[in-house]
Amino acid sequence: MNDYVVIIYNGEQVSVPKEVADFLEQDRKRQQAQDKQDARHLSKSEFETVLSGMECVKRPGEDAVLRNLRLENLRGAIAELDVQGQNLLSLRIQR
């Protein structure tokens, strides 16, 4: 009991099984949704673009705080290693 429907394909009317027409319609909707998502992503990325001049801006206070936090986290992670792990890390760093 295959139902056939007529669709427009490359400007011509074509009779296809309903399952094929349904699949093509779902694919068209999926592609349309993907195109909208791509457009949103591109418009959003325009606002997130970092200006080249901003890379030169230095924030010594913030940089020092972030460096100290990273060092503190690193020291804490190293302290949790067993002696063998600490020795291996020490050897690796000395290379």
N, C-alpha and C positions, 0 to 999 in steps of 0.2 A: 504494500500500500504506500508506494512512493508518491508523495505530492510534489508536483513541480511548480515552480514559480518563474516568472520572467523577470530578469534583471537587465540592467544596462551595463555592458562590458565593452570597453573601448569604443563607446558610442553606438554600439549595436545591441539590439534586444536578443537575449540568450535565455533559453529555457534550461533551468538547472534544478536538481533536487532541492527540496526545502532545507535539508541539512547543510548543503553547500551554501545556499543563500544566507542561512543563519550564521555559518562560520565566517563568511565574507563580511557580514554586517558587524559581527563581534570584532573582527580584525580591524575594520575601518574605525570603530569606536576606540579600540585600543590605540591605534596609530594617532587618532585625533587627541586622545588624552596624553599620549607621549609628546606630541608636538606642543601642547599647552604647557606641559611640565618643563620641556626644554626652553620654551619662551620665558617662563617664570624664572628658571634658573639663570638664563642669560641676563634678564633684566635685574635680577638680584645681584649678580656678580659685578655689574657696573657700579653698584654702590659699595661693594667690598674691595674694590681695586685700591691698592695702596699706592699712593703717589710716591714717585721716586725721591722727592725731597724729604719725605717723612722718614726715610731710612737713615738719614743723617742726624735726626734729632736724638740727642743723648739725654738720658734722665739718670744722672749719676746716683741719686738717692735710691730710686727704684731699682736700678741695676745692682747696686750693692746689696739691697735687701733680698732680691731674688737670688743672687749668687750665694748669699749666706744660707738661705733656705735650702737651696740645692745641695750645698756642702753638708748641711745638717742632716738632710735625708740620706745622703750618700754615707756619711759616717754611721748613721743608725743602721743602715742596711749591712754595712761591713761588720758592725759589732754583732749582728745576728748570725753571721757565718761562723761555722766551726773553725778550729785552728787550721785544718788542712785547707779549707776554702779561703781563709785569709792569706795563707802562705801562697796558694796558687794565684790569687789576685795580685799579691805583692810582686811575684815573679813576672806576671803579665805586664804590670805597670812599668817595671824596671827595664823592659825591652827597649 
